[in-house]
Amino acid sequence: MDLPKPTPPRHRLVRALRRVEEISAGGVVLDRTGPRPQVVVIGRLSRRGTLEWCLPKGHLEAGETAEQAAVREVAEETGIQTRVLCPLGSIDYWFVVDDRRIHKVVHHYLMEATGGQLSVDGDPDAEAVEAVWVPVEELGARLAFANERRLVAEVAELLADTA
């Protein structure tokens, strides 16, 4: 009688996955022309098909700095032209897709909107399905990911200190 082979522990399965390093950049884009500061966020569909709101960001292209990638990615995903005000820091996380364990680092910048029209039509990967302006004080409730909520909380504090 053949007994079924035991399933290896989960930690062994994770180690067997191919490890991939990814670097992205994006930003917290401020519009201070109205009565309240606003930040642009994008909606992306999760693997489950639900809309998740997040900051615009994407991969660096060959020869590009993180700052250059952030400006380009924001323009592609939101239609908004920007200038970088200062670095905000990086978010570092792991996730698994197919046969890969991905370690991703996303460099974020505080950016100021300088022009453009809000639109997702320029996103070459069609990942962004919607883009909206959200008042800074409402960002924490809108963003899907805790690491991005922490980042924008620091921006809100920075804005309060400079008001």
C-alpha positions in Angstrom: 0.0 0.0 0.0 1.4 3.3 -1.1 1.0 6.1 1.4 0.7 9.6 0.1 3.9 11.7 0.5 3.7 14.2 3.3 3.4 17.9 2.2 6.6 19.7 2.9 6.3 22.5 5.5 5.3 25.9 4.0 8.7 27.5 4.8 10.4 24.9 2.5 8.0 25.7 -0.3 8.7 29.4 0.0 12.4 28.9 -0.2 12.0 26.8 -3.4 10.5 29.8 -5.2 12.8 31.8 -7.5 13.7 35.1 -5.8 13.3 38.3 -7.8 14.3 41.9 -6.9 12.2 44.7 -8.2 12.6 48.5 -7.8 9.8 51.0 -8.4 9.3 54.7 -7.8 6.3 56.9 -7.4 5.0 59.7 -5.3 2.6 61.6 -3.2 1.4 64.3 -5.6 0.1 67.4 -4.0 -2.3 70.0 -5.5 -2.4 73.0 -3.3 -4.3 75.3 -5.6 -7.7 74.8 -3.9 -9.0 75.5 -0.4 -7.6 72.1 0.9 -4.5 70.3 -0.2 -5.3 67.2 -2.3 -3.3 64.1 -3.4 -3.9 62.0 -6.5 -4.5 58.3 -6.0 -5.2 55.6 -8.6 -7.5 52.6 -8.5 -6.2 49.3 -9.6 -8.0 46.0 -9.8 -6.6 43.4 -7.3 -6.1 39.8 -8.4 -9.6 39.2 -6.8 -11.1 41.9 -9.0 -11.7 44.4 -6.3 -10.7 48.1 -6.7 -7.7 49.0 -4.5 -6.7 52.7 -4.1 -3.0 53.3 -4.0 -0.3 55.9 -4.8 0.9 56.0 -8.4 4.2 54.1 -8.9 6.0 51.8 -11.3 9.2 50.2 -12.4 12.4 52.0 -13.3 13.4 51.8 -16.9 16.9 51.2 -18.1 19.2 54.2 -17.3 16.5 56.0 -15.3 16.9 57.3 -11.7 14.2 56.6 -9.1 13.3 60.3 -9.2 12.9 60.3 -13.0 10.9 57.1 -12.9 8.6 58.6 -10.3 7.9 61.7 -12.4 7.3 59.5 -15.5 5.1 56.9 -13.8 2.9 59.6 -12.2 2.4 61.2 -15.6 1.6 57.9 -17.2 -0.8 56.6 -14.5 -2.5 59.9 -13.7 -2.0 62.4 -16.6 -0.5 64.9 -14.1 2.8 66.5 -14.7 4.9 67.1 -11.5 8.1 68.3 -10.0 9.8 66.6 -7.1 9.9 68.5 -3.8 11.8 66.0 -1.7 12.3 62.3 -1.1 9.8 60.7 1.4 11.5 57.3 1.9 11.1 53.8 0.7 8.7 51.0 1.2 10.1 47.5 1.2 7.9 44.4 1.0 7.7 40.8 -0.2 4.9 39.0 -2.2 4.5 35.8 -4.2 3.3 35.6 -7.8 3.3 32.4 -9.7 6.7 30.7 -9.2 8.4 33.8 -7.9 9.0 35.3 -4.5 9.3 39.1 -5.2 11.2 41.5 -3.0 10.0 45.0 -4.0 11.4 48.3 -2.9 9.4 51.4 -3.9 11.0 54.8 -3.6 8.5 57.6 -2.9 8.8 61.3 -3.4 6.7 64.3 -2.3 5.8 65.9 -5.6 3.8 69.0 -6.6 1.4 69.0 -9.5 2.5 71.4 -12.2 0.0 70.7 -15.0 -1.8 68.0 -17.0 -5.3 66.6 -16.9 -6.4 63.8 -14.6 -6.6 60.6 -16.8 -5.5 57.0 -16.8 -5.5 56.9 -20.6 -1.6 57.2 -20.7 -0.9 54.1 -18.6 0.9 51.8 -21.0 0.2 48.7 -18.8 -3.5 49.7 -18.2 -3.0 48.9 -14.5 -4.6 52.2 -13.4 -8.4 52.0 -14.0 -9.3 55.3 -12.3 -7.5 58.3 -10.9 -9.0 60.8 -8.4 -7.9 63.7 -6.2 -8.5 63.1 -2.5 -8.2 65.6 0.3 -5.1 64.9 2.4 -7.1 64.3 5.5 -9.1 61.6 3.8 -6.2 59.6 2.4 -5.8 57.3 5.3 -9.4 56.0 4.8 -9.0 55.7 1.1 -5.6 53.9 0.6 -5.7 50.1 0.6 -2.2 49.4 1.9 -1.0 50.1 5.5 2.5 51.0 4.4 1.2 53.7 2.1 -1.2 55.0 4.8 1.9 55.4 7.1 3.8 57.3 4.4 0.9 59.8 3.8 0.4 60.3 7.5 3.9 61.7 7.6 3.0 64.0 4.7 -0.1 65.2 6.5 2.1 66.0 9.6 4.7 67.8 7.4 1.9 69.9 5.8 0.5 70.8 9.2 3.9 71.8 10.4 4.4 74.2 7.5 0.9 75.7 7.4 
